[in-house]
């Protein structure tokens, strides 16, 4: 049975739900740590232990992770709206249990790919659910701050675990030491999620009752089908679909960096520890920056922060592509982390601004499908271009795609958050945005 919140009647707001919110932040940090345990290590294992040299083949594990995570995101949203958030969170952590063991024992690269399929399911179910649960708890006024704290915890843990895994690999070898972190994270997460996390769907129902207008107009907001939600979030609704394409390009950059950056950095004869540090700078700045950027979007609005963030990522990738040593790469990864911090929590806040609470989980799931397909697109794009034209050319290609994404957001997205009142007057689909009478 799902645990009920400590209070008899749900209340919205960060302060009123501080204990549960903090617990969910900690759980999401463990979710991020599951990715961080392998990011520095697996590309090096591919070459040194399995003799893989083709970039496209090496990146198959990133593509497998991204595609599986994208699919799991969709089911996380649908199932959490239907059955509740907490059961989905628990099932997601069960998929993580075999991952570290498979990476430790892997006799061939196919085991690594299979482990990343399971990791993708784990990440899709757990990360999506913690996002929805935090949006449920805080209500409309502090969504940006809530998403900033959530993503800061997750990607801060990616950075710290990547750095720690790199040091463990340098000191004790590529296996098993770095992956023991994953075993510890999984055990702790199952304990916290099973014993202490409460269900939050009642908070979403409370918010829905407060802001949905009555009559036919309110029913249109609340009664979109799964197919309509997919169409609105993917293509038809300007803010939702703009967020989806920007999220895809953002994670295209992350997927490319995951598979390509360690190999690019290794061309300068850097140590494993230096490569781990360079790799940690990107999610480290990304994670810490979100502590501020999410709250900034609550105060000043979403659109311009997203546009500037995508442009900053394009500039950062151009700097990395033009560099060939530690200093240039360090500056580029810091700027890339800053641009990503401007975008990541703000895109999730846009989804929370526009989506009705009764289909919020599904809208978040669809957005995260598109966003996390970026892992696969980035891995395949990076691998193919790197094989044909070299590592630097692959980074230049990502820079160009990021610049186009920034231009698309600037042209198509409207502002979804009015800082003076905390939110636009009526949540749901913007009048005239498509999908019928509003």
ZATI-401330 format. One record per residue (C-alpha): x, y, z; residue number from 0; residue in one letter. Coordinates in Angstrom, 3 decimals, m for minus. Example, Ala and Ser with C-alpha at 12.3 -4.5 7.8 and 13.67 -1.06 7.14 Angstrom:
// ZATI-401330
(r (12.300; m4.500; 7.800); 0; a)
(r (13.670; m1.060; 7.140); 1; s)
//
This chain:
// ZATI-401330
(r (0.000; 0.000; 0.000); 0; x)
(r (1.139; 3.556; m0.697); 1; x)
(r (2.097; 5.634; 2.281); 2; x)
(r (0.006; 8.738; 2.780); 3; x)
(r (1.491; 12.167; 3.406); 4; x)
(r (2.074; 13.004; 7.040); 5; x)
(r (m0.778; 15.558; 7.018); 6; x)
(r (m4.406; 14.486; 6.550); 7; x)
(r (m5.055; 17.151; 3.912); 8; x)
(r (m2.396; 17.803; 1.244); 9; x)
(r (m0.951; 21.309; 1.110); 10; x)
(r (0.986; 22.883; m1.744); 11; x)
(r (4.264; 24.731; m1.301); 12; x)
(r (7.952; 24.027; m0.849); 13; x)
(r (8.064; 25.028; 2.798); 14; x)
(r (4.983; 23.009; 3.742); 15; x)
(r (6.431; 19.882; 2.102); 16; x)
(r (10.082; 20.471; 2.976); 17; x)
(r (10.741; 17.034; 4.503); 18; x)
(r (9.355; 15.029; 1.584); 19; x)
(r (10.860; 17.402; m0.968); 20; x)
(r (14.309; 17.059; 0.619); 21; x)
(r (13.980; 13.282; 0.668); 22; x)
(r (13.092; 13.254; m3.039); 23; x)
(r (16.096; 15.473; m3.784); 24; x)
(r (18.306; 12.891; m2.067); 25; x)
(r (16.704; 10.039; m4.019); 26; x)
(r (17.277; 11.877; m7.289); 27; x)
(r (20.925; 12.388; m6.381); 28; x)
(r (21.222; 8.607; m6.169); 29; x)
(r (19.529; 8.335; m9.581); 30; x)
(r (22.188; 10.613; m11.046); 31; x)
(r (24.963; 8.725; m9.318); 32; x)
(r (23.983; 5.562; m11.190); 33; x)
(r (24.927; 7.301; m14.448); 34; x)
(r (28.050; 8.929; m13.024); 35; x)
(r (29.586; 5.604; m11.948); 36; x)
(r (30.175; 4.640; m15.586); 37; x)
(r (30.597; 7.822; m17.623); 38; x)
(r (34.357; 8.195; m17.223); 39; x)
(r (35.070; 4.474; m17.160); 40; x)
(r (33.099; 2.783; m19.945); 41; x)
(r (34.697; 4.550; m22.955); 42; x)
(r (38.117; 3.638; m21.548); 43; x)
(r (37.003; 0.031; m20.953); 44; x)
(r (35.795; m0.170; m24.545); 45; x)
(r (39.282; 0.425; m25.895); 46; x)
(r (41.512; m1.115; m23.239); 47; x)
(r (39.522; m4.240; m22.272); 48; x)
(r (37.347; m4.999; m25.300); 49; x)
(r (39.565; m3.659; m28.102); 50; x)
(r (36.865; m1.457; m29.657); 51; x)
(r (38.123; 1.369; m31.844); 52; x)
(r (35.184; 2.422; m34.063); 53; x)
(r (33.469; 5.393; m32.439); 54; x)
(r (30.001; 4.419; m33.683); 55; x)
(r (30.325; 0.945; m32.154); 56; x)
(r (31.616; 2.305; m28.861); 57; x)
(r (28.666; 4.693; m28.676); 58; x)
(r (26.125; 1.873; m28.961); 59; x)
(r (25.861; 1.736; m25.189); 60; x)
(r (24.868; 5.424; m25.071); 61; x)
(r (22.295; 4.883; m27.824); 62; x)
(r (20.877; 1.831; m26.032); 63; x)
(r (20.631; 3.822; m22.815); 64; x)
(r (18.975; 6.808; m24.485); 65; x)
(r (16.372; 4.869; m26.466); 66; x)
(r (15.410; 2.733; m23.477); 67; x)
(r (15.244; 5.722; m21.153); 68; x)
(r (13.070; 7.621; m23.620); 69; x)
(r (10.569; 4.754; m23.803); 70; x)
(r (10.609; 4.326; m20.020); 71; x)
(r (9.874; 8.052; m19.596); 72; x)
(r (6.619; 7.671; m21.498); 73; x)
(r (5.481; 4.752; m19.378); 74; x)
(r (6.588; 6.529; m16.201); 75; x)
(r (4.282; 9.436; m16.982); 76; x)
(r (1.336; 7.284; m18.017); 77; x)
(r (1.632; 4.855; m15.097); 78; x)
(r (2.194; 7.573; m12.494); 79; x)
(r (m0.986; 9.373; m13.593); 80; x)
(r (m2.917; 6.092; m13.524); 81; x)
(r (m1.555; 4.231; m10.481); 82; x)
(r (0.381; 6.799; m8.482); 83; x)
(r (3.957; 8.062; m8.347); 84; x)
(r (5.483; 5.945; m5.586); 85; x)
(r (4.925; 2.466; m7.123); 86; x)
(r (6.624; 3.617; m10.340); 87; x)
(r (9.588; 4.924; m8.345); 88; x)
(r (10.027; 1.599; m6.551); 89; x)
(r (9.814; m0.476; m9.722); 90; x)
(r (12.377; 1.793; m11.339); 91; x)
(r (14.906; 1.098; m8.613); 92; x)
(r (14.419; m2.648; m8.940); 93; x)
(r (15.687; m2.406; m12.527); 94; x)
(r (18.933; m0.883; m11.213); 95; x)
(r (19.889; m3.839; m9.035); 96; x)
(r (21.711; m5.961; m11.683); 97; x)
(r (23.408; m3.050; m13.496); 98; x)
(r (26.646; m2.709; m11.458); 99; x)
(r (27.087; m6.476; m11.295); 100; x)
(r (26.731; m6.808; m15.069); 101; x)
(r (29.346; m4.105; m15.619); 102; x)
(r (31.744; m5.739; m13.159); 103; x)
(r (31.362; m9.227; m14.651); 104; x)
(r (30.915; m8.333; m18.333); 105; x)
(r (32.867; m10.791; m20.552); 106; x)
(r (31.966; m8.861; m23.713); 107; x)
(r (30.618; m5.510; m24.894); 108; x)
(r (27.117; m6.924; m25.328); 109; x)
(r (26.864; m7.177; m21.531); 110; x)
(r (27.681; m3.477; m21.255); 111; x)
(r (24.950; m2.637; m23.774); 112; x)
(r (22.449; m4.861; m21.927); 113; x)
(r (23.343; m3.223; m18.606); 114; x)
(r (22.675; 0.181; m20.137); 115; x)
(r (19.273; m0.983; m21.361); 116; x)
(r (18.374; m1.778; m17.741); 117; x)
(r (19.950; 1.484; m16.590); 118; x)
(r (17.810; 3.357; m19.125); 119; x)
(r (14.651; 1.808; m17.657); 120; x)
(r (15.838; 2.707; m14.159); 121; x)
(r (16.583; 6.307; m15.106); 122; x)
(r (13.370; 6.813; m17.056); 123; x)
(r (11.100; 5.513; m14.308); 124; x)
(r (12.871; 7.030; m11.303); 125; x)
(r (13.963; 10.428; m12.613); 126; x)
(r (10.641; 11.162; m14.334); 127; x)
(r (8.753; 10.206; m11.207); 128; x)
(r (10.817; 12.378; m8.855); 129; x)
(r (10.301; 15.310; m11.242); 130; x)
(r (6.526; 14.857; m11.230); 131; x)
(r (6.429; 14.366; m7.457); 132; x)
(r (8.294; 17.608; m6.806); 133; x)
(r (6.034; 19.549; m9.175); 134; x)
(r (3.066; 18.025; m7.333); 135; x)
(r (4.363; 19.178; m3.965); 136; x)
(r (5.372; 22.777; m4.667); 137; x)
(r (2.446; 24.089; m6.710); 138; x)
(r (2.691; 26.708; m9.488); 139; x)
(r (4.654; 29.541; m7.868); 140; x)
(r (8.014; 27.802; m7.317); 141; x)
(r (8.276; 25.284; m10.148); 142; x)
(r (11.536; 26.702; m11.466); 143; x)
(r (13.167; 26.532; m8.044); 144; x)
(r (11.864; 23.001; m7.496); 145; x)
(r (13.216; 21.799; m10.838); 146; x)
(r (16.505; 23.572; m10.218); 147; x)
(r (16.967; 21.755; m6.923); 148; x)
(r (15.930; 18.428; m8.458); 149; x)
(r (18.245; 18.654; m11.453); 150; x)
(r (21.090; 20.124; m9.391); 151; x)
(r (20.974; 17.101; m7.127); 152; x)
(r (20.845; 14.648; m10.012); 153; x)
(r (23.586; 16.138; m12.145); 154; x)
(r (25.689; 17.209; m9.205); 155; x)
(r (25.736; 13.535; m8.269); 156; x)
(r (26.661; 12.649; m11.865); 157; x)
(r (29.639; 14.999; m11.603); 158; x)
(r (30.827; 13.891; m8.178); 159; x)
(r (30.424; 10.220; m8.975); 160; x)
(r (32.191; 10.627; m12.341); 161; x)
(r (35.102; 12.280; m10.564); 162; x)
(r (35.183; 9.651; m7.827); 163; x)
(r (34.903; 6.797; m10.323); 164; x)
(r (37.810; 8.236; m12.312); 165; x)
(r (39.995; 8.338; m9.206); 166; x)
(r (38.972; 4.813; m8.214); 167; x)
(r (39.753; 3.565; m11.720); 168; x)
(r (43.163; 5.232; m11.663); 169; x)
(r (43.990; 3.807; m8.238); 170; x)
(r (42.435; 0.330; m8.424); 171; x)
(r (41.720; m0.364; m12.084); 172; x)
(r (38.670; m0.014; m14.309); 173; x)
(r (36.873; m2.920; m12.596); 174; x)
(r (35.337; m3.531; m10.085); 175; x)
(r (36.006; m0.504; m7.849); 176; x)
(r (34.064; 2.239; m9.743); 177; x)
(r (30.934; 0.101; m9.989); 178; x)
(r (30.784; m0.681; m6.292); 179; x)
(r (29.413; 2.854; m5.993); 180; x)
(r (26.348; 1.757; m7.974); 181; x)
(r (25.680; m1.164; m5.663); 182; x)
(r (25.705; 1.148; m2.647); 183; x)
(r (23.493; 3.752; m4.352); 184; x)
(r (20.879; 1.158; m5.321); 185; x)
(r (20.633; m0.319; m1.832); 186; x)
(r (20.241; 3.107; m0.214); 187; x)
(r (17.671; 4.266; m2.774); 188; x)
(r (15.493; 1.179; m2.285); 189; x)
(r (15.549; 1.753; 1.474); 190; x)
(r (14.582; 5.440; 1.209); 191; x)
(r (11.940; 4.930; m1.487); 192; x)
(r (10.374; 1.908; 0.186); 193; x)
(r (10.321; 3.146; 3.764); 194; x)
(r (10.055; 6.936; 3.691); 195; x)
(r (8.762; 8.357; 0.382); 196; x)
(r (5.038; 9.233; 0.350); 197; x)
(r (2.570; 9.325; m2.543); 198; x)
(r (2.010; 12.827; m4.034); 199; x)
(r (m0.861; 12.338; m6.493); 200; x)
(r (m3.310; 13.909; m4.018); 201; x)
(r (m1.322; 17.145; m4.267); 202; x)
(r (m1.846; 17.185; m8.040); 203; x)
(r (m5.578; 16.615; m7.537); 204; x)
(r (m5.676; 19.480; m5.043); 205; x)
(r (m4.017; 21.836; m7.531); 206; x)
(r (m6.338; 20.687; m10.308); 207; x)
(r (m9.373; 21.485; m8.168); 208; x)
(r (m8.083; 24.948; m7.386); 209; x)
(r (m7.277; 26.246; m10.843); 210; x)
(r (m9.308; 24.352; m13.435); 211; x)
(r (m12.295; 26.462; m14.511); 212; x)
(r (m15.702; 24.839; m14.650); 213; x)
(r (m17.834; 23.903; m17.623); 214; x)
(r (m16.745; 22.750; m21.067); 215; x)
(r (m13.599; 24.856; m20.998); 216; x)
(r (m12.303; 23.142; m17.865); 217; x)
(r (m13.159; 19.686; m19.205); 218; x)
(r (m11.144; 20.366; m22.358); 219; x)
(r (m8.161; 21.193; m20.215); 220; x)
(r (m8.533; 18.141; m18.024); 221; x)
(r (m9.752; 15.471; m20.447); 222; x)
(r (m7.127; 15.288; m23.189); 223; x)
(r (m6.455; 11.730; m24.350); 224; x)
(r (m3.007; 10.167; m24.386); 225; x)
(r (m2.866; 10.701; m28.157); 226; x)
(r (m3.809; 14.376; m27.814); 227; x)
(r (m1.190; 14.889; m25.118); 228; x)
(r (1.430; 13.272; m27.350); 229; x)
(r (0.473; 15.533; m30.269); 230; x)
(r (0.376; 18.733; m28.203); 231; x)
(r (3.678; 18.099; m26.442); 232; x)
(r (5.474; 16.925; m29.579); 233; x)
(r (4.225; 19.212; m32.347); 234; x)
(r (1.124; 21.351; m31.926); 235; x)
(r (1.407; 23.432; m28.764); 236; x)
(r (4.169; 26.048; m29.295); 237; x)
(r (5.660; 26.111; m25.798); 238; x)
(r (5.432; 22.363; m25.159); 239; x)
(r (6.823; 21.386; m28.562); 240; x)
(r (9.574; 24.025; m28.405); 241; x)
(r (10.596; 22.634; m25.040); 242; x)
(r (10.664; 19.120; m26.500); 243; x)
(r (12.995; 20.038; m29.380); 244; x)
(r (15.298; 22.063; m27.126); 245; x)
(r (15.408; 19.181; m24.655); 246; x)
(r (16.341; 16.764; m27.437); 247; x)
(r (19.215; 18.992; m28.600); 248; x)
(r (20.383; 19.541; m25.029); 249; x)
(r (20.669; 15.802; m24.450); 250; x)
(r (22.150; 15.330; m27.917); 251; x)
(r (25.046; 17.377; m26.556); 252; x)
(r (25.130; 15.323; m23.361); 253; x)
(r (25.036; 12.006; m25.242); 254; x)
(r (27.800; 13.138; m27.582); 255; x)
(r (29.918; 14.335; m24.667); 256; x)
(r (29.342; 11.088; m22.767); 257; x)
(r (30.778; 8.912; m25.514); 258; x)
(r (33.128; 11.326; m27.261); 259; x)
(r (34.694; 13.677; m24.715); 260; x)
(r (36.788; 11.036; m22.892); 261; x)
(r (38.208; 9.906; m26.259); 262; x)
(r (38.809; 13.484; m27.389); 263; x)
(r (40.532; 14.367; m24.122); 264; x)
(r (42.676; 11.224; m24.325); 265; x)
(r (44.230; 12.497; m27.599); 266; x)
(r (46.209; 15.008; m25.524); 267; x)
(r (47.786; 12.257; m23.361); 268; x)
(r (45.906; 13.363; m20.269); 269; x)
(r (45.770; 11.080; m17.246); 270; x)
(r (42.605; 9.240; m16.264); 271; x)
(r (42.263; 11.632; m13.324); 272; x)
(r (42.503; 14.691; m15.601); 273; x)
(r (39.943; 13.213; m17.978); 274; x)
(r (37.661; 12.551; m14.999); 275; x)
(r (38.098; 16.168; m13.857); 276; x)
(r (37.271; 17.554; m17.311); 277; x)
(r (34.249; 15.321; m17.536); 278; x)
(r (33.115; 16.318; m14.041); 279; x)
(r (33.319; 20.056; m14.807); 280; x)
(r (30.438; 19.882; m17.264); 281; x)
(r (27.800; 18.247; m15.029); 282; x)
(r (29.329; 19.929; m11.975); 283; x)
(r (28.706; 23.463; m13.258); 284; x)
(r (25.420; 22.245; m14.723); 285; x)
(r (24.325; 20.837; m11.363); 286; x)
(r (25.430; 23.775; m9.209); 287; x)
(r (24.146; 26.362; m11.665); 288; x)
(r (20.626; 24.979; m11.495); 289; x)
(r (20.429; 26.008; m7.853); 290; x)
(r (20.156; 29.550; m9.233); 291; x)
(r (18.762; 29.286; m12.761); 292; x)
(r (15.546; 27.542; m11.778); 293; x)
(r (14.732; 30.297; m9.288); 294; x)
(r (15.718; 32.947; m11.862); 295; x)
(r (13.108; 31.572; m14.252); 296; x)
(r (10.483; 31.941; m11.505); 297; x)
(r (11.458; 35.586; m11.144); 298; x)
(r (12.143; 36.696; m14.715); 299; x)
(r (10.400; 34.136; m16.942); 300; x)
(r (11.362; 31.062; m18.929); 301; x)
(r (11.777; 31.830; m22.653); 302; x)
(r (14.816; 34.102; m22.714); 303; x)
(r (16.729; 31.921; m20.265); 304; x)
(r (16.197; 28.907; m22.531); 305; x)
(r (17.212; 30.814; m25.678); 306; x)
(r (20.381; 32.153; m24.059); 307; x)
(r (21.224; 28.738; m22.631); 308; x)
(r (21.055; 26.993; m25.999); 309; x)
(r (23.193; 29.744; m27.551); 310; x)
(r (25.743; 29.348; m24.748); 311; x)
(r (25.932; 25.611; m25.437); 312; x)
(r (26.629; 26.307; m29.111); 313; x)
(r (29.467; 28.675; m28.165); 314; x)
(r (30.888; 26.194; m25.659); 315; x)
(r (30.959; 23.346; m28.163); 316; x)
(r (32.677; 25.598; m30.709); 317; x)
(r (35.349; 26.400; m28.105); 318; x)
(r (35.866; 22.715; m27.309); 319; x)
(r (36.090; 21.852; m31.011); 320; x)
(r (38.662; 24.598; m31.583); 321; x)
(r (40.838; 23.524; m28.617); 322; x)
(r (43.408; 20.779; m28.255); 323; x)
(r (44.520; 20.943; m24.633); 324; x)
(r (43.376; 20.973; m21.030); 325; x)
(r (42.872; 24.744; m20.638); 326; x)
(r (40.610; 25.223; m23.656); 327; x)
(r (38.640; 22.093; m22.914); 328; x)
(r (38.164; 23.122; m19.282); 329; x)
(r (36.836; 26.551; m20.303); 330; x)
(r (34.533; 24.951; m22.862); 331; x)
(r (33.104; 22.377; m20.472); 332; x)
(r (32.444; 25.057; m17.829); 333; x)
(r (30.558; 27.190; m20.386); 334; x)
(r (28.694; 24.107; m21.616); 335; x)
(r (27.631; 23.345; m18.043); 336; x)
(r (26.458; 26.929; m17.551); 337; x)
(r (24.387; 26.884; m20.735); 338; x)
(r (22.840; 23.567; m19.780); 339; x)
(r (22.017; 24.867; m16.297); 340; x)
(r (20.086; 27.740; m17.855); 341; x)
(r (18.027; 25.347; m19.960); 342; x)
(r (17.463; 22.128; m18.033); 343; x)
(r (15.221; 23.061; m15.074); 344; x)
(r (13.555; 25.823; m17.074); 345; x)
(r (12.302; 23.424; m19.752); 346; x)
(r (10.711; 21.227; m17.079); 347; x)
(r (9.140; 24.312; m15.511); 348; x)
(r (7.612; 25.179; m18.909); 349; x)
(r (5.965; 21.748; m19.044); 350; x)
(r (4.621; 22.273; m15.525); 351; x)
(r (3.331; 25.742; m16.450); 352; x)
(r (1.350; 24.567; m19.474); 353; x)
(r (0.235; 21.018; m18.637); 354; x)
(r (m2.908; 20.476; m16.569); 355; x)
(r (m2.225; 18.641; m13.272); 356; x)
(r (m4.446; 15.728; m14.308); 357; x)
(r (m2.222; 14.977; m17.317); 358; x)
(r (0.992; 16.523; m16.066); 359; x)
(r (2.713; 13.176; m15.560); 360; x)
(r (1.989; 12.156; m19.140); 361; x)
(r (3.149; 15.520; m20.524); 362; x)
(r (6.402; 15.273; m18.549); 363; x)
(r (6.784; 11.718; m19.850); 364; x)
(r (6.335; 12.756; m23.502); 365; x)
(r (8.722; 15.697; m23.104); 366; x)
(r (11.310; 13.399; m21.566); 367; x)
(r (10.828; 10.899; m24.410); 368; x)
(r (11.963; 13.549; m26.874); 369; x)
(r (14.618; 14.929; m24.569); 370; x)
(r (16.220; 11.572; m23.844); 371; x)
(r (16.125; 10.442; m27.449); 372; x)
(r (18.819; 13.097; m27.685); 373; x)
(r (21.210; 10.656; m25.997); 374; x)
(r (20.823; 8.237; m28.899); 375; x)
(r (20.849; 10.947; m31.577); 376; x)
(r (23.972; 12.517; m30.079); 377; x)
(r (25.754; 9.204; m29.761); 378; x)
(r (24.957; 8.178; m33.339); 379; x)
(r (25.639; 11.623; m34.819); 380; x)
(r (28.875; 11.916; m32.875); 381; x)
(r (29.978; 8.401; m33.751); 382; x)
(r (29.229; 8.677; m37.469); 383; x)
(r (30.796; 12.124; m37.911); 384; x)
(r (33.810; 11.142; m35.793); 385; x)
(r (34.381; 8.013; m37.877); 386; x)
(r (34.100; 9.960; m41.130); 387; x)
(r (35.677; 13.316; m40.300); 388; x)
(r (37.287; 13.076; m36.850); 389; x)
(r (36.486; 13.913; m33.234); 390; x)
(r (36.701; 17.698; m33.588); 391; x)
(r (34.296; 17.690; m36.553); 392; x)
(r (31.718; 15.824; m34.480); 393; x)
(r (31.814; 18.574; m31.839); 394; x)
(r (31.484; 21.268; m34.525); 395; x)
(r (28.360; 19.501; m35.817); 396; x)
(r (26.790; 19.577; m32.344); 397; x)
(r (27.609; 23.291; m32.045); 398; x)
(r (25.717; 24.006; m35.272); 399; x)
(r (22.668; 22.006; m34.165); 400; x)
(r (22.600; 23.871; m30.830); 401; x)
(r (22.663; 27.246; m32.564); 402; x)
(r (19.698; 26.230; m34.733); 403; x)
(r (17.813; 25.085; m31.625); 404; x)
(r (18.339; 28.457; m29.933); 405; x)
(r (16.941; 30.230; m32.987); 406; x)
(r (13.885; 27.941; m33.054); 407; x)
(r (13.073; 28.652; m29.392); 408; x)
(r (13.447; 32.396; m29.949); 409; x)
(r (10.983; 32.313; m32.841); 410; x)
(r (8.333; 29.836; m31.655); 411; x)
(r (8.145; 29.635; m27.850); 412; x)
(r (5.975; 32.102; m25.913); 413; x)
(r (6.535; 33.092; m22.299); 414; x)
(r (4.720; 30.627; m20.018); 415; x)
(r (5.325; 32.253; m16.629); 416; x)
(r (4.307; 35.738; m15.572); 417; x)
(r (6.610; 36.587; m12.663); 418; x)
(r (4.379; 39.256; m11.131); 419; x)
(r (1.602; 36.735; m10.405); 420; x)
(r (3.600; 33.500; m10.196); 421; x)
(r (1.977; 31.939; m13.269); 422; x)
(r (m0.108; 32.739; m16.294); 423; x)
(r (m3.729; 33.378; m15.326); 424; x)
(r (m5.053; 30.064; m16.590); 425; x)
(r (m3.027; 26.899; m16.798); 426; x)
(r (m3.563; 24.363; m19.496); 427; x)
(r (m3.082; 24.976; m23.185); 428; x)
(r (m2.637; 28.580; m24.174); 429; x)
(r (m5.679; 30.050; m25.935); 430; x)
(r (m5.327; 29.652; m29.663); 431; x)
(r (m2.425; 27.227; m29.343); 432; x)
(r (m4.208; 24.320; m30.971); 433; x)
(r (m6.168; 21.349; m29.768); 434; x)
(r (m9.669; 22.787; m29.933); 435; x)
(r (m11.604; 25.490; m28.166); 436; x)
(r (m9.946; 26.880; m25.074); 437; x)
//
